[in-house]
Amino acid sequence: MSRAAARRQLARDGWLHSLAMVLPVLLLGRASVQLGGWGLPLFAAGLVSLFFSLPAFTAFKHALIATEQALGRATESDAWTHLRRVRRRALLIASLPAWLAAAGALLGMEPVARLLLVFGSLALLVLYRIPRQLH
């Protein structure tokens, strides 16, 4: 796999994950079903789930370093593949607060709390961008 193709795949993955974070909240936020007062505990769980991203971010940093060291070598394609796999897993973990916000729309979570969780997930998404040094 070429470097340009790997970067295109990583960019496409980032956009797809950002849509997967935001769309459920937008769609379920319009739902009129409210099943009780589980909004606050779900918000707390969403905040706690932000910290699950710490080990995934460490693995992402190590994969970035390994990819940078493999540039121009025979193992470059494998390094890009590994980086993509690690990043996709990290983006799934970073999506947890937004998905809990989407579930919170059905369980009585306030709109401001949902917005905070979605912004937290989107901030984590920014951390998982591919730096320009890997061109």
C-alpha positions in Angstrom: 0.0 0.0 0.0 1.4 3.4 -0.9 1.8 6.2 1.5 -0.8 8.3 -0.2 -3.4 5.5 -0.2 -2.8 4.9 3.5 -3.3 8.6 4.2 -6.5 8.6 2.2 -7.8 5.6 4.1 -6.9 7.2 7.4 -8.7 10.5 6.4 -11.8 8.6 5.3 -11.8 6.6 8.6 -11.7 9.9 10.5 -14.6 11.4 8.6 -16.7 8.2 9.0 -16.0 8.1 12.7 -17.0 11.7 13.1 -20.3 11.0 11.4 -20.8 7.9 13.6 -20.3 10.1 16.6 -22.6 13.0 15.7 -25.4 11.3 13.7 -26.9 9.1 16.4 -27.1 12.1 18.8 -28.8 14.2 16.2 -31.2 11.5 15.2 -32.1 10.3 18.7 -32.2 13.8 20.0 -35.3 14.4 18.1 -37.0 11.3 19.6 -39.9 12.1 21.9 -39.5 9.0 24.0 -38.2 9.7 27.5 -37.8 6.7 29.7 -37.0 8.3 33.1 -34.3 9.9 35.1 -31.3 8.0 33.9 -29.8 11.1 32.3 -27.4 12.1 35.1 -25.9 8.6 35.7 -25.5 8.2 32.0 -23.7 11.6 31.8 -21.4 10.5 34.6 -20.7 7.3 32.7 -20.0 9.3 29.6 -17.4 11.4 31.5 -15.8 8.3 32.9 -15.6 6.8 29.4 -13.4 9.7 28.3 -10.6 8.2 30.4 -10.8 4.8 28.6 -9.1 6.6 25.7 -5.8 7.0 27.6 -4.4 3.5 26.9 -5.6 3.7 23.4 -3.9 7.0 22.9 -0.7 5.6 24.2 -0.9 2.7 21.7 -1.7 5.2 18.9 1.4 7.3 19.8 3.6 4.1 19.7 2.1 3.1 16.3 2.8 6.6 15.0 6.4 6.4 16.1 6.8 3.0 14.5 5.3 4.2 11.3 7.6 7.2 11.2 10.6 4.9 11.7 9.4 2.6 8.9 9.1 5.3 6.3 11.1 4.4 3.2 11.7 0.9 4.3 10.3 -2.5 3.3 8.1 -2.6 6.4 6.3 0.7 5.6 3.1 -0.9 4.3 2.8 -3.1 7.4 3.4 -0.1 9.6 0.6 1.9 7.9 -1.7 -1.1 8.3 -0.9 -1.4 12.0 -1.4 2.3 12.5 -4.8 2.2 10.8 -5.9 -0.7 13.0 -4.7 0.9 16.2 -6.3 4.2 15.2 -9.7 2.6 14.3 -9.8 0.9 17.7 -8.9 4.2 19.4 -11.6 6.0 17.5 -14.2 3.5 18.6 -13.2 4.0 22.2 -13.3 7.8 21.7 -16.8 7.5 20.3 -18.2 6.0 23.6 -19.1 9.4 25.2 -21.0 10.4 22.1 -22.8 7.1 21.9 -23.7 7.4 25.5 -25.1 10.8 24.8 -27.2 9.3 22.0 -28.6 6.8 24.5 -29.1 9.6 27.0 -31.4 11.3 24.6 -33.8 8.5 25.1 -33.2 8.3 28.9 -33.8 11.9 29.8 -30.3 13.5 29.5 -30.4 17.2 29.1 -29.3 18.6 25.7 -26.4 20.6 27.2 -25.0 17.4 28.7 -25.4 15.5 25.4 -23.6 18.4 23.7 -20.7 18.2 26.2 -20.2 14.5 25.7 -20.3 14.9 21.9 -17.7 17.7 22.0 -15.6 15.5 24.3 -15.6 12.8 21.7 -14.9 15.2 18.9 -11.9 16.6 20.9 -10.5 13.1 21.2 -11.0 12.7 17.5 -8.7 15.7 16.9 -6.0 14.0 19.1 -6.0 11.0 16.7 -5.2 13.0 13.6 -2.2 12.0 11.5 0.6 14.6 11.9 2.2 16.2 8.8 5.6 14.6 9.6 4.3 11.4 8.1 4.1 12.6 4.5 
